[in-house]
Amino acid sequence: MKITFIGAGSLVFGKNLLTDLLLFPALQEDTILCLEDIHAERLDLMFRYIKNFKEDYFDDKDIIIEKTTNQREAIEDAKYVINSIHVGGLEAFKLDVEIPFKYGVTQTVGDTIGPGGVFRFLRATSTLKSILQDMQEIGHNANNNGVKPLLLNYANPMAMNTWFCNSLVPDSTVGLCHGVQGTARLLQNWCGLKHEEFSFFCAGINHMAWFLEVWYKDSGDPNAKWQDAYPLIYKTLEEDPKRGKSEKVRIDMMKAAGGYFMTESSRHLSEYVPYYRKIPDFLEKFQGDISGLLGQADDYLMQVKLQGRFEKRLIRAMKRPKLPYKKAPTGEYAPFIINAMETNVPFRFNGNVINKERSLITNLPNGCCVEVPVFADNHGLHPQGGITLPTICQALCTSNIMVQKAAVEGVLEMNREKIYHAILLDPNTASVCSTTQISEMVEEMFEAEAKWIPKF
């Protein structure tokens, strides 16, 4: 079995996911892990780290670690393809946040919707299309019926990328984000609960999925019943406001949106709605500590500041007699999904899939990309359906979906006007810009980023 990682030079995702994969017994025999990236130096660093980790702890296992800068070679015979690309890197990221800022549009991250998210999507589409083409032509079982290669996408903008890929090749791609499990851990910690005492049900769209049910019980009482945990969450935040210091926007939105907490951090969330970033004293009112930064281009500036640090950390680690061992996987979904599909032991996760016939979330648009509970086994992926969102959650999700829809259609139809429409519909942009200003901004971004999107 061959598992390929496209964009393996993505040092955080690469290190976590690849070492996670090595921990599953079912993935330790007759397995090829192929690392691919166009950045040869970063690829080689990650290759050496993973190879050392395998030799330190799994040298007796039948696992082959490969590397290549050739995408097609990497995908040949691959059963699973993990994607973590960012076309244009920091050079393009800078344009994504600086050009909109000239027009009054502030973005802390700018990778999901809005000007930054839409143009990040545009830059990725040619590569995504080529990945799918390679998977169809030379991937695992390419010319036969039965199991086809699966693309596990980690790259943002998650919803647009996943929607686009499944429009080209239906059922080819699942989008994976750690927002759901990360937020679940946050709520669990706020409540002071153990893992076995906490349960949740979450659905919506990527970066805006809602914890529709949050439950807790006393694990020490065999007769304990599951109870609503939301009163406990509110009580915790009231008695200890410091707990929510980094999530002031998210907590404010929870109170406004019927009491439902959502998946993405305050710095992300502030970009998806029209209520916050236009406020003159926004930062003063909602800024948290370092994990709750809300300022213009904070994520870009942080990445610039941290350039090279992670590489140095890996190099230092490889100078030790042995690399640090990990007792358990990080919690990223891809290794668990692959393990479930290989062992037929079902695994439940929240994944990004297509809302076919509105069967998954009944009150969101047909054919959009939704994030819902999904089960994986050797017959593939089985999303849970028949979910209806509360009206406020439905409306907020739909505002973002329309941005995604216009952008995906714009690429599929090669329609430049629809890209303008996508950003015109963005709630954050619309809260501060006129239609003319948005048109001028989009034209400037097209011109500045032309080398990554020549087809436009």
C-alpha positions in Angstrom: 0.0 0.0 0.0 1.3 3.4 -0.9 0.4 6.6 0.9 1.6 9.8 -0.7 2.0 13.2 0.9 1.9 16.1 -1.5 3.4 19.2 0.1 5.4 17.2 2.6 7.6 20.2 3.1 4.7 21.6 5.2 6.8 21.0 8.3 4.1 21.0 11.0 1.5 18.9 9.1 4.3 16.7 7.6 6.0 15.8 10.9 2.7 15.2 12.7 0.9 13.2 10.1 3.8 11.1 8.9 4.9 10.1 12.4 1.3 9.4 13.3 1.0 7.0 10.3 3.9 4.9 11.6 2.1 4.2 14.9 -0.7 2.1 13.5 0.1 -1.6 13.3 -2.0 -2.1 10.2 0.1 0.5 8.4 3.5 -1.0 9.4 3.6 -3.9 7.0 4.2 -3.7 3.2 3.7 0.1 3.2 5.3 2.9 1.2 5.3 6.4 2.5 6.1 8.7 -0.4 7.0 12.4 0.4 6.6 15.0 -2.4 7.3 18.7 -2.5 8.6 21.2 -5.0 11.0 22.6 -2.4 13.8 20.1 -2.5 15.6 21.3 0.7 12.5 21.2 3.0 11.5 17.9 1.4 14.9 16.4 2.2 14.8 17.6 5.8 11.4 16.1 6.3 12.5 12.9 4.6 15.5 12.5 6.8 13.5 13.2 9.9 10.8 10.6 9.1 13.4 8.1 8.0 15.3 8.5 11.2 12.1 8.1 13.2 11.3 4.9 11.4 14.8 3.6 11.9 14.8 4.5 15.6 11.5 2.8 16.5 10.2 0.7 13.6 13.3 -0.6 11.9 11.9 -4.2 11.9 8.7 -3.1 10.1 8.2 -3.4 6.3 7.9 0.3 5.7 9.6 2.1 2.8 10.2 5.9 3.0 10.6 7.6 -0.4 10.9 11.2 -1.6 10.5 12.9 -4.9 9.9 16.3 -6.4 7.9 14.8 -9.2 4.2 14.8 -8.4 3.2 12.2 -11.0 5.9 9.8 -9.8 4.7 10.3 -6.2 1.0 9.6 -7.1 1.7 6.5 -9.2 0.0 3.5 -7.5 -0.9 5.6 -4.4 -4.1 4.5 -2.6 -4.2 7.5 -0.4 -3.0 11.0 -1.3 -2.6 13.7 1.5 -2.5 17.3 0.3 -1.1 20.2 2.2 0.0 22.7 -0.5 0.1 26.5 -0.4 0.8 27.7 -3.9 2.7 31.0 -3.8 3.8 30.6 -0.2 4.6 33.7 1.9 5.2 35.9 -1.2 1.6 35.4 -2.3 0.3 35.4 1.3 1.7 38.9 1.7 -0.3 40.2 -1.3 -3.5 38.4 0.0 -3.4 40.6 3.1 -1.7 43.8 2.1 -3.7 44.7 -1.0 -7.2 44.3 0.7 -5.8 46.4 3.6 -5.3 49.3 1.2 -9.1 49.3 0.7 -9.9 49.0 4.4 -10.4 45.2 4.5 -8.5 43.8 7.5 -7.7 40.1 7.8 -5.9 38.4 10.6 -5.4 35.1 8.6 -7.1 35.5 5.2 -7.1 31.8 4.1 -10.8 30.8 4.1 -13.1 33.3 2.4 -12.8 37.0 1.6 -10.0 38.3 -0.7 -7.3 36.3 0.8 -9.2 33.0 0.8 -10.5 33.4 -2.7 -7.1 34.2 -4.2 -5.4 31.4 -2.3 -8.1 29.1 -3.8 -7.4 30.4 -7.3 -3.7 29.7 -7.0 -4.3 26.1 -5.8 -6.8 25.0 -8.5 -4.3 24.1 -11.3 -2.3 21.9 -8.9 -5.4 20.3 -7.4 -6.7 19.5 -10.9 -3.3 17.9 -11.8 -3.3 15.9 -8.6 -6.8 14.5 -9.4 -5.8 13.8 -13.0 -2.7 11.8 -11.9 -4.8 9.9 -9.3 -7.3 8.9 -12.1 -4.7 7.9 -14.6 -2.0 6.1 -12.6 -3.2 6.0 -9.0 -4.1 2.8 -7.1 -6.5 0.6 -9.1 -6.8 3.4 -11.7 -8.1 1.3 -14.6 -10.3 -1.1 -12.7 -13.6 -1.1 -10.8 -13.5 -1.1 -7.0 -11.5 1.1 -4.6 -10.2 4.3 -6.1 -7.5 6.6 -4.7 -8.7 9.0 -2.0 -7.5 12.6 -1.7 -7.3 13.7 1.9 -7.2 17.5 1.7 -5.6 19.6 4.5 -5.0 22.7 2.4 -7.1 25.9 2.9 -9.4 27.3 1.8 -10.8 23.9 2.9 -14.4 24.2 1.6 -13.5 25.7 -1.8 -10.7 23.3 -2.4 -12.8 20.2 -1.5 -15.9 21.5 -3.4 -13.8 22.1 -6.5 -12.1 18.7 -6.4 -15.4 16.8 -6.0 -16.9 18.9 -8.9 -14.1 17.6 -11.1 -14.1 14.0 -9.8 -17.2 13.1 -7.7 -16.4 11.4 -4.3 -12.7 11.8 -4.9 -11.9 14.1 -1.9 -12.6 14.6 1.7 -11.5 17.7 3.5 -9.9 17.4 6.9 -9.4 20.2 9.5 -8.5 20.0 13.2 -11.0 22.7 14.1 -13.6 20.3 15.4 -11.4 18.2 17.6 -9.5 21.2 18.8 -12.6 23.1 19.8 -14.0 19.9 21.5 -10.8 19.8 23.6 -11.2 23.4 24.5 -14.8 22.9 25.7 -13.8 19.8 27.5 -11.0 21.6 29.4 -13.3 24.5 30.2 -15.7 22.0 31.9 -12.8 20.2 33.6 -13.9 16.9 32.2 -12.1 13.7 31.2 -12.4 12.4 27.7 -14.8 9.6 28.6 -17.0 12.2 30.4 -17.5 14.4 27.3 -19.4 14.0 24.1 -20.6 16.3 21.3 -22.4 16.5 17.9 -21.1 19.1 15.5 -22.2 20.1 12.0 -22.1 23.1 9.6 -19.3 24.1 7.2 -15.6 24.2 7.6 -14.5 26.9 10.0 -18.1 27.5 10.8 -19.5 24.2 12.2 -21.7 24.4 15.3 -21.6 22.3 18.4 -25.3 21.5 18.3 -25.1 19.2 21.3 -22.5 19.1 24.0 -22.9 16.5 26.7 -21.2 15.4 30.0 -21.6 12.8 32.6 -19.9 11.5 35.8 -17.6 8.6 34.7 -17.4 7.4 38.3 -21.2 6.7 38.5 -22.2 3.6 36.5 -25.8 4.9 36.4 -24.9 8.5 35.3 -26.9 9.9 32.4 -25.6 12.3 29.8 -26.6 15.9 30.5 -26.4 19.2 28.6 -23.0 20.7 29.1 -23.8 24.2 27.9 -25.0 25.4 31.3 -21.7 24.1 32.7 -19.7 26.0 30.0 -21.6 29.3 30.7 -21.0 28.8 34.5 -17.3 28.2 34.0 -16.9 31.4 31.8 -18.9 33.5 34.3 -16.9 32.3 37.3 -13.5 32.4 35.6 -13.5 34.9 32.7 -9.8 34.3 32.1 -10.7 30.9 30.6 -12.3 32.7 27.6 -9.7 35.4 27.3 -8.5 34.3 23.9 -12.0 33.6 22.6 -13.9 36.8 23.1 -15.2 36.9 19.6 -16.3 33.3 19.7 -18.0 33.6 23.0 -19.8 36.8 21.9 -21.0 35.0 18.8 -22.1 32.0 20.8 -24.3 34.3 22.9 -25.7 36.0 19.8 -26.2 32.8 17.8 -28.7 31.0 20.0 -26.1 29.7 22.4 -24.2 27.4 20.0 -20.4 27.4 20.1 -18.6 27.1 16.7 -15.4 25.6 15.6 -13.0 28.3 14.5 -10.9 30.5 16.7 -11.7 34.2 17.3 -9.1 35.4 14.9 -10.6 33.4 12.0 -14.2 33.9 13.0 -13.9 37.7 13.0 -13.3 37.5 9.2 -16.4 35.4 8.4 -19.1 37.8 9.7 -19.7 41.5 9.3 -20.0 42.4 12.9 -16.5 42.8 14.3 -13.6 44.0 12.3 -15.3 47.3 11.2 -15.6 48.5 14.8 -13.1 51.3 15.5 -12.1 49.9 18.9 -12.4 46.3 17.8 -8.9 45.2 18.9 -9.2 47.0 22.2 -12.5 45.2 22.9 -11.9 41.7 21.6 -8.1 41.2 21.6 -6.9 38.2 23.6 -3.4 36.8 24.4 -1.0 35.5 21.8 -3.4 32.7 20.8 -6.2 35.2 20.3 -4.4 37.7 18.1 -6.8 39.7 15.9 -4.7 42.4 14.2 -4.1 43.0 10.5 -2.0 40.2 8.9 -1.0 38.8 12.3 -0.8 35.2 10.9 1.4 36.3 8.0 3.7 38.3 10.3 3.9 35.4 12.7 4.9 33.0 9.8 7.6 35.5 8.6 8.9 35.7 12.2 9.1 32.0 12.6 10.7 31.2 9.2 13.5 28.7 9.7 12.8 28.0 13.4 11.0 24.8 12.8 13.7 23.6 10.4 16.3 24.3 13.0 14.3 22.4 15.6 14.1 19.3 13.4 17.9 19.5 12.7 18.6 19.8 16.4 16.4 16.8 17.1 18.2 14.7 14.5 21.5 15.3 16.2 20.4 13.4 19.3 21.1 9.7 19.7 17.3 9.1 19.1 14.4 11.2 18.1 11.7 11.9 20.6 9.2 9.1 20.7 5.4 9.7 20.6 3.2 7.3 22.5 0.0 8.2 20.7 -1.1 9.9 17.4 -1.7 13.7 17.5 -5.4 13.4 16.7 -5.2 14.5 13.1 -7.8 12.5 11.2 -6.0 11.2 8.1 -4.1 8.4 9.8 -7.2 7.2 11.6 -9.2 7.2 8.4 -6.6 5.3 6.5 -6.4 2.8 9.3 -10.2 2.3 9.4 -10.3 1.8 5.6 -7.5 -0.8 5.8 -8.8 -2.7 8.9 -12.6 -2.3 8.5 -12.8 -1.0 12.1 -15.0 2.0 11.7 -13.8 5.5 12.7 -16.0 8.5 13.3 -14.7 12.0 12.4 -16.0 15.3 11.1 -15.2 15.7 7.5 -15.8 18.0 4.6 -18.0 16.4 1.9 -20.6 17.4 -0.7 -24.2 18.0 0.4 -25.7 15.9 -2.3 -29.4 16.5 -2.8 -29.3 18.5 0.5 -29.3 15.1 2.2 -26.6 15.8 4.8 -27.6 19.2 6.0 -31.2 19.7 4.8 -31.3 23.5 5.0 -28.0 24.3 3.4 -27.7 24.6 -0.5 -27.7 21.5 -2.6 -24.2 20.5 -3.7 -22.3 22.8 -1.4 -19.4 21.6 0.8 -20.5 20.8 4.4 -18.7 19.5 7.5 -20.5 16.7 9.2 -19.9 13.5 11.1 -18.5 10.8 8.8 -17.7 7.1 9.4 -14.9 5.4 7.5 -14.5 1.7 6.9 -13.2 -0.5 4.0 -16.2 0.5 1.9 -15.2 4.1 2.0 -16.7 7.1 3.7 -20.3 7.3 5.0 -21.4 10.8 6.0 -24.3 11.3 8.5 -27.3 13.0 6.9 -30.7 14.4 7.8 -29.2 17.3 9.9 -31.1 20.6 10.2 -29.3 23.6 11.5 -31.0 26.2 13.7 -32.0 29.2 11.5 -29.2 31.5 12.8 -26.5 28.9 12.1 -28.0 28.2 8.7 -28.0 31.8 7.8 -24.4 32.5 8.9 -23.2 29.4 7.1 -25.1 30.3 3.9 -23.5 33.7 3.8 -20.1 32.0 3.5 -21.3 29.3 1.2 -22.4 31.9 -1.4 -18.8 33.2 -1.5 -17.5 29.7 -1.9 -20.1 28.9 -4.6 -19.3 31.9 -6.7 -15.5 31.3 -6.5 -15.8 27.6 -7.4 -18.1 28.4 -10.3 -15.7 31.1 -11.4 -12.9 28.7 -11.7 -14.9 25.9 -13.3 -16.4 28.3 -15.9 -13.2 30.5 -16.2 -15.4 33.4 -15.3 -13.5 36.3 -13.9 -16.7 38.2 -13.0 -17.7 35.5 -10.7 -14.5 35.8 -8.8 -15.4 39.5 -8.3 -18.9 38.4 -7.2 -17.4 36.0 -4.6 -15.5 38.8 -2.9 -18.5 41.2 -3.3 -20.5 38.7 -1.3 -17.9 38.3 1.5 -19.5 39.6 4.7 -16.3 41.2 6.1 -15.4 43.0 2.8 -19.0 44.1 2.3 -19.0 45.7 5.7 -16.3 48.3 4.8 -16.2 48.5 0.9 -18.4 49.8 -1.8 -19.0 47.7 -5.0 -16.6 49.9 -6.9 -13.8 49.6 -4.3 -14.2 45.8 -4.3 -13.9 45.8 -8.1 -10.8 47.9 -8.0 -9.3 45.7 -5.3 -10.0 42.4 -7.2 -8.4 43.8 -10.4 -5.3 44.8 -8.4 -5.1 41.4 -6.9 -5.5 39.7 -10.3 -2.6 41.8 -11.6 -0.3 41.3 -8.6 -0.9 37.5 -8.5 -0.9 36.9 -12.3 2.1 34.6 -12.3 0.3 32.0 -10.1 -3.0 32.3 -11.9 -2.0 32.7 -15.6 -5.2 31.0 -16.8 -7.1 34.1 -15.6 
